Amino acid sequence: MHPVDTVTGRRRRWLTLPGRTLRGRITLVATAITVVCLLGLALLAGRSLESLLLDSVDEDLATALRPAAQLVREGTMPAQRPGLTVRVLDIAGDPVDGNASKPLASDAVRRLKAGLPMTTAGEPPVRWHGTVATAPDGSQRLVVVGAGLVGFVGVVSGGGNGLLLAALVAAVVAGVVIWLAVGAALRPVGRMRRSVRRLAESERLPVPSTGDELQALARDFNVLLDRQQQAADRLRRFTGDAAHELRSPVASIRVQAEVAVTNPDPETAQEVLSDVLTEAERLSTLLDGLLALARSDAGELPPATPVELVSEARAAVDRLDEGGPLVKVNAAVGEVWAQANHAEVELVLDNLLRNAVRYARAQIVVSVMAARSVARVVVDDDGPGVADEHRERVFDRFYRVADDRARDSGGSGLGLALVAELVRRRGGRVAVSESPEGGARFQVVWRAVEAE
């Protein structure tokens, strides 16, 4: 791992430790940013203070230098001024004003001849300005004016330290204010959390009329509670229905077994075994449906592949038991491809055809059609059909339309629910209406794909 990534990861873990509250983390981060900003401003202000003081001295020196240079051009030596040092040097930096001391080094002389101000070290430091003037005899003279920076270092140092101290104090005050402000801002969240703990199963959070994030949070939390309540209701209903449905075949198998044990008659053994086999097949079908629905609820979605619906419809018809109503397959074209899954298409077609066989009187028609973007399978029967008031719920789990759809007819109430679930999770849709023969029409629509 890169060293920078390691440091970033440690910083994130430190800021998200379980023992650190949100209030503390916000205050810590905001205070740290405030400290950095205030210290930067203090350092910048300290440097600005030094620049301001030097600018003031430079202005005074420039004002004094102009008349001194003018006097040299006129052939007169300038007089000293209170608080200032006025010197006249030759181009090499040697004094020509009668004072034997040489005030400046060669480097300083070169800078002053170039018109650049400079500061020489000493106690106190001296700030110099200079300019080149031509004497009446034609010689070049360097006129310099200097001023001692008495107390300059102390003022700059003291001002900078004062600004740093003020920045630290302001940061502490800002930290306290941030702590209090964050606490006030999070107080409604604390009240909301306590309200959540006291909520009964059917109660919801009161939504504040503040128009801010807390209002949105309360609304979203209530939506989450509604979804959780609906899921819990569905689970309770599904569990109860599943237990009720499983009880019937299990009880029947138990009764048959008790009869066989109590009356070990070889003549009735075959009949008992046949009944047990029928109930076991019914139980196995019910468990397969429950398992498929549970996998769908868990989000297990096999990869989608192109499936040819015409051949699948004919194969589903071939799997039906003989002796039932007449089943025909109509296809407008030779092949119709859908984006689905082979096993899912088999389950959908088998359940639709078994449902149609259960209630059809004489004929079932399976139509396979294709449009630009969808592939459609329509199953029509000539049975009693599905009334309008039941069409919205016919795809619910364990829902039966009427007494003629009872358990002894072979239906468990899971077949159509499984059809709807398998189709919808592939982005398709299912619907029930009336067929041209007066029975039920079940229509399944998948997304169409190009032929492989």
RANOR-V437658 format. One record per backbone hydrogen bond with DSSP energy under -1.0 kcal/mol. CO is the residue of the C=O (numbers start at 1). NH is the residue of the N-H. E is the energy in kcal/mol with one decimal. If there is no record, write none. Layout:
co;nh;e
CO;NH;E
CO;NH;E
This chain:
co;nh;e
2;6;-2.0
3;7;-2.3
4;8;-2.5
5;9;-2.6
6;10;-2.3
7;11;-2.4
8;12;-2.3
9;13;-2.4
10;14;-2.5
11;15;-2.1
12;16;-1.2
17;20;-1.7
21;25;-2.5
22;26;-2.6
23;27;-2.4
24;28;-2.6
25;29;-2.6
26;30;-2.8
27;31;-2.7
28;32;-2.4
29;33;-2.3
30;34;-2.2
31;35;-2.8
32;36;-2.4
33;37;-2.5
34;38;-2.8
35;39;-2.8
36;40;-2.2
37;41;-2.3
38;42;-2.6
39;43;-2.6
40;44;-2.3
41;45;-2.7
42;46;-2.5
43;47;-2.2
44;48;-2.0
45;49;-2.3
46;50;-1.8
47;51;-2.1
48;52;-2.6
49;53;-2.4
50;54;-2.2
51;55;-2.3
52;56;-1.9
53;57;-2.0
54;58;-3.0
55;59;-2.0
56;60;-1.6
57;61;-2.6
58;62;-2.6
59;63;-1.8
60;64;-1.9
61;65;-2.2
62;66;-1.4
64;68;-1.2
65;69;-2.5
66;70;-1.8
67;71;-2.0
68;72;-1.8
69;73;-2.0
70;74;-1.3
71;76;-2.8
72;75;-1.3
81;84;-2.4
85;146;-2.8
87;144;-2.7
88;96;-2.5
89;142;-3.8
90;93;-1.6
94;90;-2.8
105;109;-2.1
106;110;-2.3
107;111;-1.9
108;112;-2.5
109;113;-2.5
110;114;-1.3
111;116;-2.6
112;115;-1.8
118;128;-3.3
120;126;-2.0
125;149;-3.6
126;120;-2.7
127;147;-2.1
128;118;-1.7
129;145;-2.8
131;143;-2.7
133;141;-3.1
135;138;-2.0
139;135;-2.9
141;133;-3.1
142;89;-2.8
143;131;-2.1
144;87;-2.5
145;129;-2.2
146;85;-2.9
147;127;-2.7
148;150;-1.7
149;152;-1.7
151;155;-2.5
152;156;-2.7
153;157;-2.9
154;158;-3.0
155;159;-2.9
156;160;-2.5
157;161;-2.6
158;162;-2.5
159;163;-2.3
160;164;-2.3
161;165;-2.6
162;166;-2.6
163;167;-2.2
164;168;-2.3
165;169;-2.5
166;170;-2.6
167;171;-2.2
168;172;-2.4
169;173;-2.5
170;174;-2.7
171;175;-2.5
172;176;-2.2
173;177;-2.6
174;178;-2.9
175;179;-2.5
176;180;-2.4
177;181;-2.9
178;182;-3.1
179;183;-2.1
180;184;-2.4
181;185;-2.5
182;186;-2.5
186;190;-2.1
187;191;-2.2
188;192;-2.4
189;193;-2.5
190;194;-2.3
191;195;-2.1
192;196;-2.1
193;197;-1.7
194;198;-1.2
212;216;-1.7
213;217;-2.8
214;218;-2.6
215;219;-2.3
216;220;-2.7
217;221;-2.5
218;222;-2.2
219;223;-2.3
220;224;-2.3
221;225;-2.5
222;226;-2.5
223;227;-2.5
224;228;-2.6
225;229;-2.8
226;230;-2.8
227;231;-2.7
228;232;-2.7
229;233;-2.7
230;234;-2.8
231;235;-2.6
232;236;-2.8
233;237;-2.9
234;238;-3.3
235;239;-3.0
236;240;-2.6
237;241;-2.8
238;242;-2.9
239;243;-2.6
240;244;-2.4
241;245;-2.9
242;246;-2.7
243;247;-1.7
244;248;-1.0
246;250;-1.8
247;251;-2.8
248;252;-2.3
249;253;-2.6
250;254;-2.3
251;255;-2.6
252;256;-2.5
253;257;-2.4
254;258;-2.6
255;259;-2.5
256;260;-2.4
257;261;-2.3
258;262;-2.8
259;263;-2.7
263;265;-3.1
268;272;-2.5
269;273;-2.9
270;274;-2.1
271;275;-2.2
272;276;-2.6
273;277;-2.5
274;278;-2.2
275;279;-2.4
276;280;-2.5
277;281;-2.4
278;282;-2.2
279;283;-2.7
280;284;-2.7
281;285;-2.5
282;286;-2.3
283;287;-2.5
284;288;-2.4
285;289;-2.2
286;290;-2.4
287;291;-2.6
288;292;-2.4
289;293;-2.4
290;294;-2.4
291;295;-2.3
292;296;-2.0
293;297;-2.7
294;298;-1.8
295;300;-2.3
296;299;-1.5
305;340;-1.9
307;338;-2.5
308;312;-1.3
309;313;-2.6
310;314;-2.1
311;315;-2.2
312;316;-2.2
313;317;-1.9
314;318;-2.1
315;319;-1.3
317;320;-1.2
326;364;-2.9
328;366;-3.5
330;368;-2.6
336;309;-3.3
337;449;-1.3
338;307;-2.6
338;340;-1.1
340;305;-3.5
341;345;-2.7
342;346;-2.0
343;347;-2.1
344;348;-2.6
345;349;-2.6
346;350;-2.7
347;351;-2.4
348;352;-2.4
349;353;-2.5
350;354;-2.5
351;355;-2.3
352;356;-2.2
353;357;-3.0
354;358;-1.9
356;360;-2.3
362;326;-2.5
364;328;-2.5
365;380;-2.8
366;330;-3.5
367;378;-2.8
368;332;-1.4
369;376;-3.0
373;448;-2.3
374;371;-2.8
375;446;-2.8
376;369;-2.8
377;444;-2.9
378;367;-3.1
379;442;-2.4
380;365;-2.5
387;390;-1.4
390;394;-1.0
393;396;-2.1
396;399;-1.3
402;405;-1.7
406;409;-1.3
407;410;-1.9
413;398;-2.6
414;418;-2.6
415;419;-2.0
416;420;-2.6
417;421;-2.2
418;422;-2.5
419;423;-2.1
420;424;-2.5
421;425;-1.8
423;426;-1.2
423;428;-2.2
424;427;-1.9
429;445;-2.5
431;443;-2.8
433;441;-2.8
435;438;-2.0
439;435;-1.9
440;381;-1.8
441;433;-2.5
442;379;-2.8
443;431;-1.8
444;377;-2.6
445;429;-1.7
446;375;-2.6
447;339;-3.1
